Amino acid sequence: MKIKRILAYQVDLPLNEGTYNWSGGKSVQVFDSTIVRIETDAGLVGHGEICPLGPVYLPSYAAGARTGIAELGPALLGQDPTQPAKLALLMDREMKGHAYVKSAIDVACWDILGQAAGMPVCHLLGGRYGDDFVLYRAISQESPEAMAAKVAGYRAEGYRRFQLKVGGDPDVDIERIRAVAAELQTGDRLVADANTGWLAHEAMRVARAVRDVDVYIEQPCLDYERCLSVRRQIDHPFVLDESIDGAASLQQALADRAMDVVNIKISKFGGLTKARLARDLCIEAGIGMTIEDTWGGDIVTAAISHLAHSTPPEFLFTSTDFNSYTNVAIADGAPQRANGRLAASTEPGLGVSPKMDVLGDPVLRIE
């Protein structure tokens, strides 16, 4: 089987709640998503999606994904998409870095591999654990009162894990954490995600001020070294995200015992092939994981669901359902949240069929 054509589509994904705010005054209202379609000479077609969280979250941006795919795509024509690990090496040889550019291509190849094997992707990634898995809900940064007021509504939708966006004024963030924590019930879990927004001394102030609160502290500072310094001085469970962008940084963090939980975002690693490797390294090291991506719609959510559903539950801290944050459906068959939980499709491949009328005309053709 060979790749004969690669197409890319651009879709806007507006947020149901209007805006998504996080540290440093960063905000997004509409996400710019790129869907990749890989067609083969055997008639099988696979899809992937890449949707950066704007250009200010990680070193990635939506137009860069499409430009990178245009640059990389010609080298993939004639290659066998059912060998994603081999293709990952080829992509790394053809383009240094830019893991996010490669992610949707890699996911589309896994989609094809699953269809060719007659198996859902989660079976190929390690097996399917249980009937479904747990999700979290991000609480966009607002006033402490407004953030706390959202907890009851999210819990009514089934969520029991809440990721609180902090990383602003430490005094206000202390109020945010305490206000939201006061709304929690037994069995709920709270993560205070600073998204690199604090200096080390500010992170220490916040952690000490909420020492009596059952809360996880996530990515307090901009770089790994400062996060590690904070981690070594506080009592709270500690999560790393932005600092872990590949196998090398993950292995360093595991050696340093730098976190209790790590956020495995598929596109940070370059797709499911390398995200699976990261997942398996964490399992061997006994580290919990949040399995997700930077953002996305139905196809990203499907890819997340297969990696999460193939992760042993004791290591899966939580995951997410990005397609419930937007009001634009881009594929049929995508997993849908039920009582705060999600399940990967049991159909071969990712189990999704893009809505071509929503995708419109391709913005890129490689053939």
DRENDO-1510 file (C-alpha; in Angstrom, 1 decimal, always signed):
<recs>
REC; n; res; u; v; w
REC; 1; MET; +0.0; +0.0; +0.0 .
REC; 2; LYS; +1.3; +3.5; -0.9 .
REC; 3; ILE; +0.3; +7.1; -0.2 .
REC; 4; LYS; -0.9; +8.6; -3.4 .
REC; 5; ARG; -2.3; +11.9; -2.3 .
REC; 6; ILE; -2.3; +14.2; +0.8 .
REC; 7; LEU; -5.0; +16.9; +1.2 .
REC; 8; ALA; -5.4; +19.5; +3.9 .
REC; 9; TYR; -8.4; +21.4; +5.0 .
REC; 10; GLN; -8.8; +24.4; +7.3 .
REC; 11; VAL; -11.8; +24.7; +9.7 .
REC; 12; ASP; -12.6; +27.3; +12.3 .
REC; 13; LEU; -13.8; +26.0; +15.7 .
REC; 14; PRO; -15.5; +28.7; +17.8 .
REC; 15; LEU; -16.0; +28.0; +21.5 .
REC; 16; ASN; -19.4; +27.4; +23.0 .
REC; 17; GLU; -18.5; +29.6; +26.0 .
REC; 18; GLY; -17.2; +32.4; +23.7 .
REC; 19; THR; -13.6; +32.7; +25.0 .
REC; 20; TYR; -10.9; +30.6; +26.6 .
REC; 21; ASN; -8.5; +32.5; +28.9 .
REC; 22; TRP; -5.3; +31.4; +30.6 .
REC; 23; SER; -2.1; +32.9; +32.1 .
REC; 24; GLY; -0.6; +36.2; +31.0 .
REC; 25; GLY; -3.9; +37.5; +29.6 .
REC; 26; LYS; -3.8; +35.0; +26.7 .
REC; 27; SER; -7.1; +34.3; +25.1 .
REC; 28; VAL; -8.7; +32.5; +22.2 .
REC; 29; GLN; -12.2; +32.7; +20.8 .
REC; 30; VAL; -11.9; +30.7; +17.6 .
REC; 31; PHE; -9.5; +27.8; +17.1 .
REC; 32; ASP; -7.9; +27.4; +13.7 .
REC; 33; SER; -7.7; +23.6; +12.9 .
REC; 34; THR; -6.1; +21.7; +10.1 .
REC; 35; ILE; -7.4; +18.4; +9.0 .
REC; 36; VAL; -5.1; +16.1; +7.0 .
REC; 37; ARG; -6.5; +13.5; +4.6 .
REC; 38; ILE; -4.2; +10.7; +3.3 .
REC; 39; GLU; -5.4; +8.7; +0.3 .
REC; 40; THR; -3.8; +5.4; -0.7 .
REC; 41; ASP; -3.5; +3.4; -3.9 .
REC; 42; ALA; -5.5; +0.6; -2.1 .
REC; 43; GLY; -8.5; +2.8; -1.6 .
REC; 44; LEU; -8.1; +3.3; +2.1 .
REC; 45; VAL; -8.2; +6.9; +3.4 .
REC; 46; GLY; -7.0; +8.1; +6.8 .
REC; 47; HIS; -7.5; +11.4; +8.6 .
REC; 48; GLY; -5.7; +13.4; +11.3 .
REC; 49; GLU; -6.1; +16.9; +12.8 .
REC; 50; ILE; -3.7; +19.5; +14.3 .
REC; 51; CYS; -5.0; +22.5; +16.2 .
REC; 52; PRO; -2.5; +24.6; +18.1 .
REC; 53; LEU; -3.7; +26.6; +21.1 .
REC; 54; GLY; -3.0; +29.8; +19.1 .
REC; 55; PRO; +0.6; +31.0; +18.5 .
REC; 56; VAL; +1.3; +31.9; +22.2 .
REC; 57; TYR; +1.0; +28.6; +24.0 .
REC; 58; LEU; +3.7; +26.4; +22.4 .
REC; 59; PRO; +6.1; +27.0; +19.5 .
REC; 60; SER; +3.4; +26.1; +17.0 .
REC; 61; TYR; +0.8; +28.0; +15.1 .
REC; 62; ALA; -2.0; +27.0; +12.7 .
REC; 63; ALA; -0.6; +28.5; +9.4 .
REC; 64; GLY; +2.8; +26.9; +10.3 .
REC; 65; ALA; +1.2; +23.5; +10.4 .
REC; 66; ARG; -0.1; +23.9; +6.9 .
REC; 67; THR; +3.1; +25.4; +5.6 .
REC; 68; GLY; +5.0; +22.5; +7.2 .
REC; 69; ILE; +2.7; +19.9; +5.7 .
REC; 70; ALA; +3.2; +21.4; +2.3 .
REC; 71; GLU; +7.0; +21.2; +2.8 .
REC; 72; LEU; +7.0; +17.7; +4.2 .
REC; 73; GLY; +4.2; +16.0; +2.2 .
REC; 74; PRO; +6.0; +15.4; -1.1 .
REC; 75; ALA; +8.6; +13.2; +0.7 .
REC; 76; LEU; +5.8; +10.9; +1.9 .
REC; 77; LEU; +4.2; +10.1; -1.5 .
REC; 78; GLY; +4.8; +6.5; -2.4 .
REC; 79; GLN; +5.5; +5.5; +1.2 .
REC; 80; ASP; +3.6; +2.8; +3.1 .
REC; 81; PRO; +1.2; +4.4; +5.6 .
REC; 82; THR; +0.7; +1.2; +7.5 .
REC; 83; GLN; +4.3; +1.6; +8.9 .
REC; 84; PRO; +3.9; +4.7; +11.0 .
REC; 85; ALA; +7.1; +4.2; +13.1 .
REC; 86; LYS; +9.1; +4.0; +9.9 .
REC; 87; LEU; +7.3; +7.1; +8.5 .
REC; 88; ALA; +8.1; +9.0; +11.8 .
REC; 89; LEU; +11.8; +8.4; +11.2 .
REC; 90; LEU; +11.5; +9.5; +7.6 .
REC; 91; MET; +9.7; +12.7; +8.7 .
REC; 92; ASP; +12.4; +13.5; +11.2 .
REC; 93; ARG; +15.0; +13.1; +8.5 .
REC; 94; GLU; +13.1; +15.3; +6.1 .
REC; 95; MET; +12.3; +18.0; +8.7 .
REC; 96; LYS; +14.2; +18.8; +11.9 .
REC; 97; GLY; +11.9; +19.6; +14.8 .
REC; 98; HIS; +8.4; +21.0; +14.2 .
REC; 99; ALA; +6.7; +18.0; +15.8 .
REC; 100; TYR; +3.3; +19.5; +15.6 .
REC; 101; VAL; +3.6; +19.6; +11.8 .
REC; 102; LYS; +4.0; +15.8; +11.7 .
REC; 103; SER; +1.3; +15.0; +14.2 .
REC; 104; ALA; -1.8; +14.9; +11.9 .
REC; 105; ILE; +0.1; +13.0; +9.2 .
REC; 106; ASP; +1.1; +10.4; +11.8 .
REC; 107; VAL; -2.5; +10.1; +13.2 .
REC; 108; ALA; -3.9; +9.7; +9.7 .
REC; 109; CYS; -1.4; +6.8; +9.1 .
REC; 110; TRP; -2.6; +5.1; +12.3 .
REC; 111; ASP; -6.2; +5.5; +11.0 .
REC; 112; ILE; -5.2; +3.7; +7.8 .
REC; 113; LEU; -3.3; +1.0; +9.7 .
REC; 114; GLY; -6.3; +0.3; +11.9 .
REC; 115; GLN; -8.6; +0.1; +8.9 .
REC; 116; ALA; -6.1; -2.2; +7.1 .
REC; 117; ALA; -5.9; -4.5; +10.2 .
REC; 118; GLY; -9.7; -4.4; +10.8 .
REC; 119; MET; -9.0; -3.1; +14.3 .
REC; 120; PRO; -9.6; +0.1; +16.3 .
REC; 121; VAL; -6.5; +2.1; +16.8 .
REC; 122; CYS; -6.6; +1.6; +20.6 .
REC; 123; HIS; -6.1; -2.1; +20.1 .
REC; 124; LEU; -2.9; -1.4; +18.1 .
REC; 125; LEU; -1.7; +1.1; +20.7 .
REC; 126; GLY; -1.8; -1.4; +23.6 .
REC; 127; GLY; -5.3; -2.8; +24.1 .
REC; 128; ARG; -8.6; -1.4; +25.3 .
REC; 129; TYR; -9.0; -1.0; +29.1 .
REC; 130; GLY; -12.6; -1.0; +30.5 .
REC; 131; ASP; -15.7; +0.6; +29.0 .
REC; 132; ASP; -14.6; +4.2; +29.1 .
REC; 133; PHE; -12.2; +6.6; +30.9 .
REC; 134; VAL; -12.4; +9.8; +33.0 .
REC; 135; LEU; -12.3; +13.4; +31.7 .
REC; 136; TYR; -11.5; +16.7; +33.1 .
REC; 137; ARG; -13.0; +20.1; +32.5 .
REC; 138; ALA; -10.9; +23.2; +32.1 .
REC; 139; ILE; -12.2; +26.3; +33.9 .
REC; 140; SER; -11.2; +29.4; +31.9 .
REC; 141; GLN; -9.5; +32.2; +33.9 .
REC; 142; GLU; -11.9; +34.7; +35.3 .
REC; 143; SER; -12.6; +36.2; +38.7 .
REC; 144; PRO; -12.5; +33.7; +41.6 .
REC; 145; GLU; -16.3; +34.0; +42.0 .
REC; 146; ALA; -17.0; +33.4; +38.4 .
REC; 147; MET; -14.7; +30.4; +38.2 .
REC; 148; ALA; -16.2; +28.8; +41.4 .
REC; 149; ALA; -19.7; +29.4; +40.0 .
REC; 150; LYS; -19.0; +27.1; +37.0 .
REC; 151; VAL; -18.2; +24.0; +39.1 .
REC; 152; ALA; -21.8; +23.0; +39.7 .
REC; 153; GLY; -22.7; +23.2; +36.1 .
REC; 154; TYR; -19.7; +21.2; +35.0 .
REC; 155; ARG; -20.4; +18.6; +37.6 .
REC; 156; ALA; -23.9; +18.3; +36.4 .
REC; 157; GLU; -22.4; +17.3; +33.0 .
REC; 158; GLY; -20.5; +14.5; +34.8 .
REC; 159; TYR; -17.1; +16.0; +35.3 .
REC; 160; ARG; -15.3; +15.3; +38.6 .
REC; 161; ARG; -11.9; +16.6; +37.7 .
REC; 162; PHE; -11.3; +20.3; +37.2 .
REC; 163; GLN; -8.3; +22.1; +35.7 .
REC; 164; LEU; -8.3; +25.6; +37.1 .
REC; 165; LYS; -6.5; +28.2; +34.9 .
REC; 166; VAL; -4.3; +30.3; +37.2 .
REC; 167; GLY; -0.8; +31.8; +36.5 .
REC; 168; GLY; -1.9; +35.5; +37.1 .
REC; 169; ASP; -1.6; +37.7; +40.2 .
REC; 170; PRO; -0.6; +35.3; +43.0 .
REC; 171; ASP; -3.0; +36.9; +45.4 .
REC; 172; VAL; -5.9; +36.5; +43.0 .
REC; 173; ASP; -4.8; +33.0; +42.2 .
REC; 174; ILE; -4.8; +32.0; +45.9 .
REC; 175; GLU; -8.4; +33.2; +46.0 .
REC; 176; ARG; -9.3; +31.3; +42.8 .
REC; 177; ILE; -7.9; +28.1; +44.2 .
REC; 178; ARG; -9.7; +28.5; +47.5 .
REC; 179; ALA; -13.0; +29.5; +45.9 .
REC; 180; VAL; -13.1; +26.6; +43.5 .
REC; 181; ALA; -11.9; +24.1; +46.2 .
REC; 182; ALA; -14.8; +25.2; +48.4 .
REC; 183; GLU; -17.2; +23.9; +45.7 .
REC; 184; LEU; -15.7; +20.5; +45.4 .
REC; 185; GLN; -17.2; +17.3; +46.7 .
REC; 186; THR; -15.7; +14.0; +47.8 .
REC; 187; GLY; -14.1; +12.3; +44.8 .
REC; 188; ASP; -13.5; +15.5; +42.9 .
REC; 189; ARG; -9.9; +16.5; +41.9 .
REC; 190; LEU; -8.6; +19.9; +41.4 .
REC; 191; VAL; -5.5; +21.0; +39.3 .
REC; 192; ALA; -4.2; +24.6; +39.4 .
REC; 193; ASP; -2.6; +25.0; +36.0 .
REC; 194; ALA; -0.4; +28.1; +35.8 .
REC; 195; ASN; +0.6; +27.5; +32.2 .
REC; 196; THR; +4.1; +28.9; +32.9 .
REC; 197; GLY; +2.6; +32.1; +34.3 .
REC; 198; TRP; +4.4; +32.4; +37.7 .
REC; 199; LEU; +7.9; +33.2; +38.6 .
REC; 200; ALA; +9.4; +30.7; +41.0 .
REC; 201; HIS; +8.9; +32.9; +44.1 .
REC; 202; GLU; +5.3; +33.5; +43.1 .
REC; 203; ALA; +4.7; +29.8; +42.7 .
REC; 204; MET; +6.1; +29.2; +46.2 .
REC; 205; ARG; +3.9; +31.9; +47.7 .
REC; 206; VAL; +0.8; +30.4; +46.1 .
REC; 207; ALA; +1.7; +26.8; +47.1 .
REC; 208; ARG; +2.4; +27.8; +50.7 .
REC; 209; ALA; -0.8; +29.8; +51.0 .
REC; 210; VAL; -2.9; +26.9; +49.9 .
REC; 211; ARG; -0.9; +24.2; +51.7 .
REC; 212; ASP; -4.1; +23.0; +53.4 .
REC; 213; VAL; -5.9; +22.6; +50.0 .
REC; 214; ASP; -6.0; +19.3; +48.1 .
REC; 215; VAL; -4.8; +20.6; +44.8 .
REC; 216; TYR; -2.3; +19.6; +42.1 .
REC; 217; ILE; +0.1; +22.3; +40.9 .
REC; 218; GLU; +0.7; +22.2; +37.2 .
REC; 219; GLN; +3.6; +23.9; +35.2 .
REC; 220; PRO; +4.1; +26.9; +37.4 .
REC; 221; CYS; +7.1; +28.4; +35.6 .
REC; 222; LEU; +8.3; +29.0; +32.1 .
REC; 223; ASP; +11.2; +26.5; +32.0 .
REC; 224; TYR; +12.0; +23.1; +33.4 .
REC; 225; GLU; +14.7; +24.1; +35.9 .
REC; 226; ARG; +12.5; +26.6; +37.7 .
REC; 227; CYS; +9.6; +24.1; +37.8 .
REC; 228; LEU; +11.9; +21.5; +39.2 .
REC; 229; SER; +13.1; +24.0; +41.9 .
REC; 230; VAL; +9.5; +24.7; +42.9 .
REC; 231; ARG; +8.6; +21.0; +42.8 .
REC; 232; ARG; +11.4; +20.2; +45.3 .
REC; 233; GLN; +10.2; +22.7; +47.8 .
REC; 234; ILE; +6.4; +22.2; +48.0 .
REC; 235; ASP; +4.1; +19.4; +49.3 .
REC; 236; HIS; +1.5; +19.3; +46.6 .
REC; 237; PRO; +1.3; +16.7; +43.8 .
REC; 238; PHE; +3.1; +18.2; +40.8 .
REC; 239; VAL; +2.2; +18.1; +37.1 .
REC; 240; LEU; +4.5; +19.1; +34.1 .
REC; 241; ASP; +3.2; +20.0; +30.7 .
REC; 242; GLU; +4.8; +22.6; +28.5 .
REC; 243; SER; +8.3; +21.6; +29.6 .
REC; 244; ILE; +7.9; +18.1; +28.3 .
REC; 245; ASP; +8.0; +18.2; +24.6 .
REC; 246; GLY; +9.6; +15.0; +23.6 .
REC; 247; ALA; +11.3; +11.8; +24.7 .
REC; 248; ALA; +14.5; +13.5; +25.8 .
REC; 249; SER; +12.8; +16.0; +28.1 .
REC; 250; LEU; +10.6; +13.3; +29.4 .
REC; 251; GLN; +13.5; +11.0; +30.2 .
REC; 252; GLN; +15.3; +13.8; +32.0 .
REC; 253; ALA; +12.2; +14.6; +34.1 .
REC; 254; LEU; +11.7; +10.9; +35.0 .
REC; 255; ALA; +15.4; +10.7; +36.1 .
REC; 256; ASP; +15.0; +13.9; +38.2 .
REC; 257; ARG; +11.6; +12.7; +39.6 .
REC; 258; ALA; +10.4; +16.1; +38.5 .
REC; 259; MET; +6.7; +15.4; +38.5 .
REC; 260; ASP; +4.0; +13.0; +39.8 .
REC; 261; VAL; +1.8; +13.5; +36.7 .
REC; 262; VAL; +2.8; +14.5; +33.2 .
REC; 263; ASN; +0.7; +15.9; +30.4 .
REC; 264; ILE; +1.1; +13.9; +27.1 .
REC; 265; LYS; -0.2; +16.1; +24.3 .
REC; 266; ILE; -0.1; +14.1; +21.1 .
REC; 267; SER; +1.0; +16.9; +18.8 .
REC; 268; LYS; +3.9; +18.0; +21.2 .
REC; 269; PHE; +5.5; +14.6; +20.5 .
REC; 270; GLY; +4.7; +14.5; +16.7 .
REC; 271; GLY; +1.7; +12.1; +16.7 .
REC; 272; LEU; +0.5; +8.8; +18.2 .
REC; 273; THR; +3.7; +7.0; +17.4 .
REC; 274; LYS; +5.9; +9.0; +19.7 .
REC; 275; ALA; +3.1; +9.8; +22.2 .
REC; 276; ARG; +2.7; +6.1; +22.7 .
REC; 277; LEU; +6.4; +5.7; +23.4 .
REC; 278; ALA; +6.1; +8.5; +26.0 .
REC; 279; ARG; +3.0; +6.9; +27.5 .
REC; 280; ASP; +4.9; +3.5; +27.9 .
REC; 281; LEU; +7.9; +5.2; +29.4 .
REC; 282; CYS; +5.6; +6.7; +32.1 .
REC; 283; ILE; +4.0; +3.4; +32.8 .
REC; 284; GLU; +7.4; +1.8; +33.4 .
REC; 285; ALA; +8.3; +4.7; +35.7 .
REC; 286; GLY; +5.0; +4.6; +37.6 .
REC; 287; ILE; +4.0; +8.2; +36.6 .
REC; 288; GLY; +0.4; +9.3; +36.1 .
REC; 289; MET; -0.6; +10.9; +32.8 .
REC; 290; THR; -3.1; +13.3; +31.3 .
REC; 291; ILE; -3.6; +12.2; +27.8 .
REC; 292; GLU; -4.8; +14.9; +25.4 .
REC; 293; ASP; -3.6; +17.4; +22.7 .
REC; 294; THR; -3.2; +21.2; +22.4 .
REC; 295; TRP; -6.8; +21.6; +21.1 .
REC; 296; GLY; -9.0; +20.3; +18.3 .
REC; 297; GLY; -12.3; +19.0; +17.2 .
REC; 298; ASP; -13.8; +15.6; +16.5 .
REC; 299; ILE; -10.7; +14.0; +14.9 .
REC; 300; VAL; -8.3; +15.2; +17.6 .
REC; 301; THR; -10.8; +13.9; +20.2 .
REC; 302; ALA; -10.9; +10.6; +18.5 .
REC; 303; ALA; -7.1; +10.3; +18.5 .
REC; 304; ILE; -7.0; +11.2; +22.1 .
REC; 305; SER; -9.6; +8.7; +23.0 .
REC; 306; HIS; -7.7; +5.8; +21.4 .
REC; 307; LEU; -4.4; +6.6; +23.2 .
REC; 308; ALA; -6.3; +7.2; +26.5 .
REC; 309; HIS; -8.4; +4.1; +26.2 .
REC; 310; SER; -5.3; +2.0; +25.6 .
REC; 311; THR; -3.6; +3.3; +28.8 .
REC; 312; PRO; -4.0; +1.3; +32.0 .
REC; 313; PRO; -6.5; +3.1; +34.2 .
REC; 314; GLU; -4.2; +3.3; +37.2 .
REC; 315; PHE; -1.8; +5.4; +35.1 .
REC; 316; LEU; -4.5; +7.6; +33.4 .
REC; 317; PHE; -4.9; +10.6; +35.6 .
REC; 318; THR; -7.4; +12.1; +33.2 .
REC; 319; SER; -8.1; +13.0; +29.6 .
REC; 320; THR; -10.3; +15.5; +27.7 .
REC; 321; ASP; -13.1; +15.8; +25.1 .
REC; 322; PHE; -12.3; +18.9; +23.1 .
REC; 323; ASN; -15.2; +18.4; +20.7 .
REC; 324; SER; -17.6; +19.3; +23.5 .
REC; 325; TYR; -16.0; +22.8; +23.8 .
REC; 326; THR; -17.0; +23.7; +20.3 .
REC; 327; ASN; -20.3; +23.9; +18.3 .
REC; 328; VAL; -18.9; +22.7; +15.0 .
REC; 329; ALA; -18.9; +19.0; +14.3 .
REC; 330; ILE; -16.4; +18.0; +11.7 .
REC; 331; ALA; -16.8; +14.2; +11.6 .
REC; 332; ASP; -19.4; +11.5; +12.1 .
REC; 333; GLY; -18.5; +8.7; +14.6 .
REC; 334; ALA; -16.4; +10.8; +16.9 .
REC; 335; PRO; -16.6; +9.9; +20.6 .
REC; 336; GLN; -19.1; +11.9; +22.7 .
REC; 337; ARG; -18.9; +12.6; +26.4 .
REC; 338; ALA; -21.3; +10.6; +28.6 .
REC; 339; ASN; -21.5; +11.5; +32.3 .
REC; 340; GLY; -18.0; +12.9; +32.4 .
REC; 341; ARG; -16.4; +10.0; +30.6 .
REC; 342; LEU; -15.4; +9.1; +27.1 .
REC; 343; ALA; -14.9; +5.9; +25.0 .
REC; 344; ALA; -12.9; +5.2; +21.9 .
REC; 345; SER; -14.7; +3.9; +18.8 .
REC; 346; THR; -14.8; +0.1; +18.3 .
REC; 347; GLU; -14.8; +0.6; +14.5 .
REC; 348; PRO; -11.5; +0.0; +12.6 .
REC; 349; GLY; -9.1; +2.8; +12.6 .
REC; 350; LEU; -10.1; +6.0; +14.4 .
REC; 351; GLY; -13.7; +5.3; +13.6 .
REC; 352; VAL; -14.5; +8.7; +12.3 .
REC; 353; SER; -15.8; +9.9; +8.9 .
REC; 354; PRO; -15.2; +13.6; +8.2 .
REC; 355; LYS; -18.1; +15.8; +7.1 .
REC; 356; MET; -16.8; +16.9; +3.8 .
REC; 357; ASP; -19.5; +19.6; +3.5 .
REC; 358; VAL; -18.1; +21.2; +6.7 .
REC; 359; LEU; -14.4; +20.8; +5.6 .
REC; 360; GLY; -15.1; +22.5; +2.3 .
REC; 361; ASP; -12.4; +22.6; -0.4 .
REC; 362; PRO; -8.9; +21.6; +0.4 .
REC; 363; VAL; -6.4; +24.4; +1.0 .
REC; 364; LEU; -3.5; +22.1; +0.1 .
REC; 365; ARG; -3.0; +19.3; -2.4 .
REC; 366; ILE; +0.1; +17.1; -2.6 .
REC; 367; GLU; +0.0; +14.4; -5.3 .
</recs>
